[in-house]
């Protein structure tokens, strides 16, 4: 996995976790959902890069 892509994926996952936690604390369902969506986006990016790495080797 390229370093830049890995960093972006981890950043999206972390940002999503923060948004989800903030949404839970404030009772804001929209913010919680946005956080979950960002985490999923980061997970998908990470999985894509892992697949690319697998086929490179």
N, C-alpha and C positions, 0 to 999 in steps of 0.2 A: 504494500500500500504506500502510495507516495506520502511523504511527510505532510505536505500542504493539505491534501484531501483528508488525511487522518485527523489533522488538527481541526479542520472545518467540521468534520463529523462529530468529534468530541465536543467542540464548542456549541454546536446545535443541541446536542444531547444535554449538556450542562445548562444552557439557557432555558431549554424546555423544562428541565427539572425545577429550576428556580421559579419560572412562571407558574408551573403547576402548584408548587408549594405556596406561592403568594396567593393563588386563586383559592386554595383550600383555607388559608388563614383568613382571607377577607370574605369568603363565601361567594366569590365571583366565579360562577360556572363557566362563563365564556373564557376567562383567563386560564382556568384549569384545562379546558379543552384545547386552547392554543398551545399550552405547554406540552400536552400529550402529543399534539400534532408535530411540534418541533422535535420532540424526542424521536418520534417515528421517522421523521425526515432524516435525522442524523443516523438512526439505525439503518435505514435503507441505503444511505450514502456509504456507510461503513461496509455493509454487506456487498454492495456493488464493487467496491475497491478490493475486497477480499477475493471475490470471484475473478476479477481481472488479474490479481496476483497469482491465483491458482493456475490460470491458463498461460501466464507468462513462463511458469516453471515447467 
